[in-house]
Amino acid sequence: MSTDQNKFQAIISHCKEYGFVFQSSEIYDGLSAVYDYGQYGSELKKNIKDYWWKSMTQLHENIVGIDAAIFMHPTTWKASGHVDNFSDPMIDNKDSKKRYRVDHLIEGYAETLPQADGDALLARMDELLKENDFAGLKTLIEENKIKCSVSGTVNWTDVRQFNLMFSTQLGSVTDEASEIYLRPETAQGIFVNFLNVQKTGRMKIPFGIAQIGKAFRNEIVARQFIFRMREFEQMEMQFFIRPGSQKEWYEKWKEERMQWHLSLGTDPSKYRFKDHVKLAHYADAAVDIEFDFPMGFKEVEGIHSRTDFDLSQHQLYSKKKIQYFDTEINQNYVPYVIETSIGLDRMFLLVICNAYEEQDLSTPEKPDSRVVLKLPAKLAPVKLAIFPLTKKDGLPELARELMNSCMPAFHCFYEEKDAIGKRYRRQDAIGTPFCVTIDHQTKEDGTVTIRYRDSMEQERVPMADVKQLVMNKIF
Ligand code: GAP
C-alpha cells in the first residue's frame, strides 16, 4: 500500500503504465514540464472538456462558446498588461545558479516548520508580496536562513521580476515588429471578440463567452507532474455584466463553480476556497478553488472579478469603441467581467488523484490486491468492456453483437484473451465502470453477467438491457 507521501509517485507511474500521460519527447529524455496524453488520457481529458463545455454552454442560455487563435496581435498583450506585469518574483542562488520562484521557496521552507511558525512566515510573505517589497522578501529569506536545495547555501541574488510569456517571430523577417507571443491565457481571445459575439449573437447583458484552448507560460519552477506545465489547456468563461453588479455575480459564480466540482461526486471536504492576498493587475477580487491533492491543498480554478479593465484597455489601445448599450437603463457602458478559469490538465490530475485507490483484497487463503480508478462513469475513458468467456462456441459472435449495438452510443472495449479475472483487473486500472461477460448461459437465455467496478458485485441481466443500463449512468 502507498503511504500519503508516495501516493503521488504511484499515480504518476500508473498514468504512464496505463497510457494516460507520457513525458513529451521521452525518447530524447523528455522536455521539462511538457507532457503528452496517451490513448486513455486523451479520452479522459476530452470527457472532462465535454462535461465543462456542456455545463457552461448547453446548460446556460446566455453563454456561448468560441475558439480563438493562439496567436494574437502583439498589442493585445501590451493592452492586457501582460507585457509589463505578467511576471513572478524570482531569486537565484549564486552558487548553484538555480532559480526559484520566491513564494515557492518560502512555502517549501514553511512546510518544514511547526504549524504556527510556518503560518506566521507565510503571513509575512503575503504582506511583502502584496506591497511588492522585493528587498523585504530577500531579507525574509536570509533571516530564515532558507537554503538552496542544490548548493545548500544561503548565497542569494536580489529578487527580480521574470516575465512568463513565450515569444516567437511571425513570418520570415526577424525584427521587433514581427515578435508575437504564445498566449499565456485564453481570456484575451474572448475580450477582443466581445463585440463580434455580442453583435452577431445579439447577446444581452448579462451574458458569457466560454472557451477551451492551449495556453503557454515559461514557468521557472515547473514540477509536480502535470500540475504546473509550460504548455497547458485552460477552460475559461468571461461573464459580462452591468457595472456595480460585480459583487453579486462574483458570489454567484463562486457558488456555481463549486457546485460543478461537487456534481462529480467528490467529497466536499476535499475542496476549499482561498481568497487571493495579492490581486492580479486586472482584478478587484479573486478566489481560488483548491483541492486536497496528495501534495496538499492546491489551486485548481480561479474566479476573478476583472472589472472593466480588459475591455477598457483594448478600447484604449485599439482606438475602437468597445461598449454596450443597455436598453433597460438607457445607458452606454464598458461591461464589467467575472471570469471563471480552470486548468484542464489540473482538473485531469484532480480527477485521477481522487479516483486512484490501492485495495488489499487478500483472504486468509490467498494474497490479492488491485489498483482501481474510481472515475465518475461519465468521465471514464471506456464505459463498457465486453468479454466472451471463451474464444469459441459462438460466444465471440454474441459479444460482437453487443459491441455493434453499443459502440455508436459510447466507448466500448472488446477482449478475448486471458482469464476473466485478469481482464477485470486491467479494466479496473483504467477506470472502466462496467464489464460484461458473455458465457454459455447467454446462448440459452440471452442473459449476461455485468460486473460493477467499485463494488466488484456481479449480476445477471438481459443482454438487451445492457446498453440502456450504461446510458443511464453516463448521461
Ligand atoms: N485568465 C486568468 C488566468 O489565467 P490563472 O490563475 O493564472 O488565471 C487559471 O490560471 C488556471 O489555469 C489555474 O487555476 C490553473 O488551473 C491553470 N494553470 C495556470 N498555470 C498553469 C500551469 N503552468 N500549468 C497547468 N495549469 C495552469
Boltz pocket constraint, residues with backbone or C-beta under 6 A from the ligand:
constraints:
  - pocket:
      binder: B
      contacts: [[A, 184], [A, 185], [A, 186], [A, 187], [A, 217], [A, 219], [A, 226], [A, 227], [A, 228], [A, 229], [A, 230], [A, 232], [A, 233], [A, 234], [A, 236], [A, 299], [A, 300], [A, 301], [A, 302], [A, 339], [A, 341], [A, 342], [A, 343], [A, 344], [A, 345], [A, 346]]
      max_distance: 6.0
